[in-house]
Amino acid sequence: MAFDSLTEKLQSAFKKLRGKGKITEADIREGMREIKLALLEADVNFKVVKDFVAKVTERAVGAEVLESLTPGQQIVKIVHEELTALMGGSNAKINISPKPPTVIMMTGLQGAGKTTTAAKLGGLMKKQGKRPLLVACDVYRPAAALQLEVVGGKLGVPVFKIADSKSPVDISVAAIAHAQKNGNDLVIIDTAGRLHIDEALMAELIAIKSSVPVTETLLVVDAMTGQDAVSVAKSFNEQLALDGVILTKLDGDARGGAALSVRAVTEKPIKFIGTGEKLEDLEPFHPERMARRILGMGDMLTLIEKAEQTFDMKKAEELESKLRKQQFDLNDFLEQFEQMKNLGPLENVLGMLPGVNKKALAGAQLDEKKMGRVGAIIKSMTPKERRNPDIINSSRKRRIAAGSGTQVQDVNALLKQFEQMKVMFKQFGNMKKGGKGKMRFPFA
């Protein structure tokens, strides 16, 4: 995940500061030097780093820190606040047109993931009650329209295209008319990209924008490209007046500097981030939450939102009832396990928990394939065994292991895990969420 190396280096700097009962101005400046180096190594723009360190230092050498009983914690608090401000301060939402449809034009270079991101955005907005329409305006890249149709189909979002048209402007104009006729209140235009910025690309985008009532112009940027992402964002913004940025591939081995630089350089907000290859792996960008992730403080709010989207509320209510009546069995265990797998890679999920050491997680070798054996083992059991695991004796375990292609020790491990989760689910089943009711998913 992006920022892992930066997080490790920042935590090392903070550890030194926290270890001192009394902090001097010299201690602060040495800590700021380490933070500066960590940010530069993360590929953050040099001017952005310089300004950021100056602001943190100015606040840190004041009475706010030097006279504090917990100076190390005060510095962490200042860095968190300044990181949040650097990335925009608060979540920037999509502007919705008072007169439908809202038109979003997706722009970017080839390879940034623009077409897939357009579909992901359509799926996300659909969940929020919108009726999106995807528009295939990339008339140059082979099978671009087909790709949009495939991913749109998986998300249940319709795609508008004109097979023989070579004019993206004509397609865009026709798509708006189609949306108005068919009640689509959100139109997402997937435009063509190039390997690099050129006059033809910009002329085409400007022509589309002048021909249809574009509400939002969003730039899709590959976070893996580092400082190049900042240069691309700056060029697009100068010629198209962007309304926001979507950073993709933040799940990769990116150093993360683009996320910290794009907002500061362009003064345009990052509105969404791509966190994986699955079609649901697009999240609204929350600067405060990202700052917490970068500082290793966890991101419980995003984790809770992911869980709420993943878990079936009706089934969770049924589960809660079973827990109260002590009727939780292996069928329920399998169902909940499958839903938890849908949250994404376990390492990423655990990484959102406060205080979890990512380095330790890497050493733990979280084996997703091994986790996948759970379903095979349970499905090799008889309905009676799933309902009443206590009857599973040695001979039954051998049969189940043979039927699932596993070992008896795997079956034993699963049964032990089932008993542990049974206890955990019972503890968390009645947790309150924000005082508004029960937390309807078996997760905490």
C-alpha positions in Angstrom: 0.0 0.0 0.0 1.2 3.5 -0.7 2.8 5.4 2.2 4.0 2.3 4.0 7.6 3.4 3.8 6.7 7.0 4.7 4.6 5.8 7.7 7.5 3.8 9.0 10.0 6.7 8.8 7.6 9.2 10.4 6.9 6.8 13.2 10.6 6.4 13.8 11.0 10.2 14.0 8.1 10.5 16.4 9.4 7.7 18.6 12.6 9.6 19.2 10.6 12.8 20.2 8.2 10.9 22.4 11.1 9.3 24.3 12.2 12.7 25.6 10.5 14.1 28.7 11.6 17.6 27.8 12.0 18.8 24.2 14.3 21.5 23.1 14.2 23.6 20.0 17.2 21.6 18.7 15.3 18.4 19.2 12.4 19.7 17.2 14.7 20.9 14.3 16.4 17.5 14.2 13.0 15.8 14.2 11.8 18.1 11.4 14.9 17.2 9.4 14.0 13.5 9.6 10.4 14.3 8.6 11.7 16.4 5.6 13.9 13.6 4.4 11.0 11.1 4.8 8.7 13.2 2.7 11.3 13.8 0.0 12.0 10.0 -0.2 8.2 9.5 -0.6 8.4 11.7 -3.8 6.6 14.7 -2.4 7.3 17.9 -4.3 10.3 19.8 -2.9 8.5 23.1 -2.6 5.6 21.4 -0.9 7.9 19.7 1.6 9.8 23.0 2.3 6.5 24.9 3.0 5.1 22.0 5.1 8.2 21.6 7.3 8.3 25.4 7.8 4.7 25.5 9.0 5.2 22.6 11.4 8.4 23.9 12.8 6.9 27.4 13.4 4.1 25.9 15.4 6.3 23.3 17.1 8.9 25.7 18.5 6.2 27.8 20.2 4.8 27.4 23.7 2.2 25.0 22.4 4.9 22.3 22.4 7.8 23.4 24.5 5.7 24.0 27.5 3.5 20.9 27.1 3.6 18.0 29.5 3.5 15.7 26.4 5.6 17.5 23.8 6.0 14.4 21.6 2.2 13.9 21.3 1.8 17.6 20.6 4.1 17.4 17.6 2.3 14.4 16.2 -1.0 16.4 16.6 0.5 19.4 14.7 1.9 17.1 11.9 -1.5 15.5 11.6 -3.3 18.8 11.4 -0.9 20.2 8.8 -1.0 17.0 6.7 -4.7 17.2 6.7 -4.6 20.8 5.6 -2.0 20.0 2.9 -4.4 17.5 1.3 -7.4 19.8 1.3 -8.7 19.8 4.9 -12.1 18.1 4.2 -13.8 15.7 1.8 -14.7 17.4 -1.5 -17.9 16.0 -3.0 -19.1 15.9 -6.6 -20.9 19.1 -7.5 -24.5 18.2 -8.5 -26.2 20.3 -11.2 -29.5 21.9 -10.0 -30.8 21.0 -13.5 -30.2 17.3 -14.4 -28.2 15.7 -15.7 -25.0 16.3 -13.8 -22.2 15.9 -16.4 -18.8 14.6 -15.4 -16.0 14.6 -17.9 -13.2 12.1 -17.1 -9.8 13.1 -18.4 -6.3 11.7 -18.2 -3.4 10.0 -19.9 -3.4 6.4 -21.2 -2.7 3.8 -18.5 -4.1 5.8 -15.6 -7.1 3.6 -15.3 -9.6 6.2 -16.6 -12.1 3.9 -18.2 -12.3 1.5 -15.3 -12.5 4.4 -12.9 -15.3 6.0 -14.9 -17.3 2.8 -14.4 -16.3 2.5 -10.7 -17.6 6.1 -10.2 -20.8 5.2 -11.9 -21.3 2.2 -9.6 -20.5 4.3 -6.6 -23.0 7.1 -7.6 -25.6 4.4 -8.3 -25.4 3.2 -4.7 -26.0 6.8 -3.7 -29.4 6.8 -5.5 -28.3 8.3 -8.8 -29.2 7.0 -12.3 -25.8 7.2 -14.1 -25.1 6.8 -17.8 -21.6 6.0 -19.0 -20.6 7.5 -22.3 -17.9 5.9 -24.6 -16.0 8.8 -26.2 -12.7 7.1 -26.7 -12.9 6.5 -30.4 -9.2 5.8 -30.9 -8.2 3.0 -28.5 -9.3 -0.4 -29.8 -12.0 -2.0 -27.7 -12.3 1.0 -25.4 -16.1 1.1 -25.8 -16.3 -2.6 -25.2 -14.2 -2.3 -22.0 -16.6 0.3 -20.7 -19.6 -1.9 -21.6 -18.1 -4.9 -19.8 -17.3 -3.1 -16.6 -20.5 -1.0 -16.8 -22.5 -4.2 -17.2 -21.0 -5.8 -14.1 -22.1 -2.7 -12.1 -25.5 -2.5 -13.7 -24.7 0.9 -15.2 -25.8 1.5 -18.9 -23.4 2.6 -21.5 -24.1 5.0 -24.4 -22.0 4.7 -27.6 -22.3 5.4 -31.3 -20.5 2.6 -33.1 -19.6 4.4 -36.4 -19.0 7.9 -35.0 -15.5 9.3 -35.0 -16.5 12.5 -33.3 -16.4 12.5 -29.5 -18.3 15.8 -29.5 -21.2 14.3 -31.5 -21.3 11.3 -29.1 -21.3 13.6 -26.1 -24.1 15.8 -27.4 -26.2 12.7 -28.3 -25.5 11.2 -24.9 -26.9 14.2 -23.1 -30.1 14.1 -25.2 -30.4 10.3 -24.5 -29.9 10.9 -20.7 -32.7 13.6 -20.6 -35.0 11.3 -22.5 -34.4 8.3 -20.3 -34.2 9.9 -16.9 -30.4 9.5 -16.3 -29.5 12.3 -13.8 -25.8 11.7 -14.0 -23.7 11.4 -17.2 -20.0 10.3 -17.0 -18.1 10.9 -20.2 -15.0 8.6 -20.7 -12.7 10.6 -23.0 -9.7 9.4 -24.9 -6.2 9.5 -23.4 -2.7 9.9 -24.9 0.7 8.6 -23.9 1.6 12.2 -23.3 -0.1 15.6 -23.3 -0.4 17.1 -26.8 -2.4 19.8 -28.6 -4.8 17.3 -30.3 -5.7 15.8 -26.9 -6.4 19.2 -25.3 -8.3 20.5 -28.3 -10.6 17.5 -28.3 -11.3 17.9 -24.5 -11.9 21.6 -24.8 -14.3 20.9 -27.7 -16.3 18.5 -25.7 -16.4 20.8 -22.7 -17.7 23.7 -24.8 -20.4 21.5 -26.5 -22.1 20.0 -23.5 -22.8 21.5 -20.0 -20.0 19.8 -18.1 -20.5 20.2 -14.3 -17.3 18.5 -13.2 -14.0 18.0 -15.1 -12.1 15.3 -13.2 -8.5 14.2 -13.9 -7.6 10.5 -13.4 -3.9 10.3 -12.3 -1.8 7.2 -11.7 -0.3 7.5 -8.2 2.5 5.1 -9.3 4.0 7.8 -11.5 5.1 10.0 -8.6 6.1 13.5 -9.5 5.0 13.0 -13.1 1.5 12.8 -11.7 1.9 16.3 -10.3 3.2 17.7 -13.7 0.3 16.1 -15.5 -2.2 17.5 -13.1 -0.7 21.0 -13.4 -0.8 20.9 -17.2 -4.4 19.6 -17.4 -5.6 22.2 -14.8 -4.0 25.1 -16.7 -5.8 24.2 -19.9 -9.1 22.7 -18.7 -9.7 24.3 -15.3 -10.1 21.0 -13.4 -12.7 20.6 -10.6 -10.9 17.7 -9.0 -8.6 14.7 -9.2 -9.0 11.0 -8.8 -5.8 9.2 -7.7 -5.7 5.5 -8.8 -3.4 2.6 -7.9 -2.9 3.7 -4.3 -2.9 0.0 -3.5 0.3 -0.5 -5.4 3.9 0.0 -4.4 3.7 3.8 -4.8 5.7 6.1 -2.6 2.5 8.2 -2.2 4.0 11.6 -2.8 1.5 12.5 -5.5 -1.4 12.5 -3.0 0.5 15.0 -0.8 1.6 17.2 -3.8 -1.3 17.3 -6.3 -3.6 19.4 -4.0 -0.9 21.8 -3.0 0.4 22.4 -6.6 -2.9 22.6 -8.4 -5.2 23.9 -5.6 -7.7 21.3 -6.8 -9.1 18.7 -4.4 -8.5 15.0 -4.6 -12.1 13.7 -4.7 -11.6 9.9 -4.9 -8.9 7.3 -4.6 -8.6 3.9 -6.3 -7.6 1.3 -3.7 -7.7 -1.9 -5.7 -8.6 -3.8 -8.8 -12.2 -4.7 -7.8 -15.0 -2.6 -9.2 -16.0 -1.4 -5.7 -12.4 -0.3 -4.9 -13.1 3.5 -5.3 -13.3 5.6 -2.1 -14.2 9.2 -1.4 -11.0 10.9 -0.4 -10.9 12.2 3.2 -7.8 14.2 3.9 -8.1 13.8 7.7 -8.5 10.0 7.4 -5.6 9.7 5.0 -3.4 11.8 7.4 -4.2 9.3 10.1 -3.3 6.4 7.8 0.0 8.0 6.9 0.9 8.6 10.6 0.0 5.0 11.5 -3.1 6.0 13.5 -5.5 3.8 11.7 -8.7 4.6 9.8 -11.6 3.2 11.6 -14.2 5.4 9.9 -13.4 4.1 6.4 -13.2 0.5 7.8 -16.7 0.9 9.3 -18.1 2.3 6.1 -16.6 -0.6 4.1 -18.2 -3.1 6.5 -21.6 -1.4 6.2 -21.4 -1.6 2.4 -20.2 -5.2 2.4 -22.4 -6.8 5.0 -26.0 -7.8 4.3 -28.0 -5.9 6.9 -31.0 -8.3 6.8 -28.7 -11.3 7.3 -26.8 -9.5 10.0 -30.0 -9.0 11.9 -30.8 -12.7 11.6 -27.3 -13.4 12.8 -27.8 -11.1 15.8 -30.9 -13.0 16.7 -29.1 -16.3 16.5 -26.3 -15.0 18.6 -28.7 -14.1 21.4 -30.3 -17.5 21.2 -26.9 -19.3 21.0 -27.8 -20.8 17.6 -24.8 -19.6 15.6 -23.5 -22.5 13.5 -21.0 -23.2 10.7 -23.4 -22.1 8.0 -23.5 -18.7 9.6 -19.7 -18.8 10.1 -19.2 -19.4 6.4 -21.6 -16.7 5.4 -19.9 -14.1 7.7 -16.5 -15.2 6.6 -17.3 -14.7 2.9 -18.7 -11.2 3.7 -15.5 -10.3 5.6 -13.4 -11.5 2.6 -15.3 -9.0 0.5 -13.8 -6.2 2.5 -10.6 -6.7 0.6 -7.1 -8.1 1.4 -6.9 -8.9 5.1 -3.5 -7.1 5.3 -5.2 -3.8 4.1 -8.1 -4.3 6.5 -5.9 -4.9 9.5 -3.8 -1.9 8.4 -6.8 0.4 9.1 -6.9 -0.6 12.7 -5.1 1.8 15.1 -1.8 0.7 16.5 -1.3 -2.2 14.0 2.3 -2.5 12.9 2.4 -2.9 9.2 5.9 -4.3 9.3 4.7 -7.0 11.6 1.8 -7.8 9.3 4.2 -8.3 6.4 6.1 -10.8 8.5 2.9 -12.6 9.4 2.5 -13.7 5.8 -1.3 -13.4 5.6 -2.1 -16.2 3.2 -5.3 -15.4 1.3 -5.3 -18.9 -0.4 -5.1 -20.6 3.0 -8.1 -18.5 4.1 -10.0 -19.8 1.0 -9.8 -23.3 2.3 -12.4 -22.4 4.9 -15.2 -22.6 2.4 -14.0 -25.9 1.0 -13.8 -27.5 4.5 -17.3 -26.4 5.6 -18.8 -27.4 2.2 -17.4 -30.9 2.7 -19.4 -31.3 5.9 -22.9 -32.7 6.0 -25.8 -30.3 6.9 -26.0 -32.0 10.3 -22.3 -31.4 11.0 -22.6 -27.7 10.0 -25.5 -27.3 12.4 -23.9 -29.2 15.2 -20.0 -29.1 15.0 -19.8 -31.0 18.3 -20.5 -34.3 16.6 -17.5 -34.0 14.4 -15.2 -36.8 15.7 -11.9 -38.1 14.3 -13.4 -40.3 11.5 -15.6 -37.4 10.4 -12.6 -35.1 10.4 -10.7 -37.5 8.1 -13.6 -37.7 5.7 -14.0 -33.9 5.7 -10.3 -33.4 5.1 -10.3 -35.8 2.2 -13.4 -34.2 0.6 -11.9 -30.7 0.8 -8.4 -31.6 -0.3 -7.0 -30.5 3.1 -5.4 -32.1 6.2 -7.0 -33.1 9.4 -5.0 -30.4 11.2 -6.7 -27.8 8.9 -10.1 -29.1 9.9 -9.1 -28.8 13.6 -7.8 -25.3 13.1 -11.1 -24.3 11.4 -13.2 -25.7 14.3 -11.0 -23.9 16.8 -11.3 -20.6 14.8 -15.1 -21.1 14.7 -15.3 -21.3 18.5 -13.1 -18.2 18.8 -15.3 -16.2 16.4 -18.4 -17.4 18.1 -17.2 -15.7 21.2 -16.1 -12.6 19.3 -19.4 -12.3 17.5 -21.3 -12.6 20.8 -19.2 -9.7 22.2 -19.7 -7.4 19.3 -23.2 -8.3 18.2 -24.8 -5.6 20.4 -22.3 -2.8 19.9 -23.9 0.6 19.4 -23.1 2.8 16.4 -23.2 6.5 17.1 -26.0 6.1 19.6 -28.5 5.5 16.8 -28.9 1.7 17.1 -27.0 -1.5 16.9 -23.9 -2.0 14.9 -25.5 -4.4 12.5 -22.4 -6.2 11.3 -20.1 -8.6 13.2 -17.0 -6.5 13.0 -15.1 -4.1 15.2 
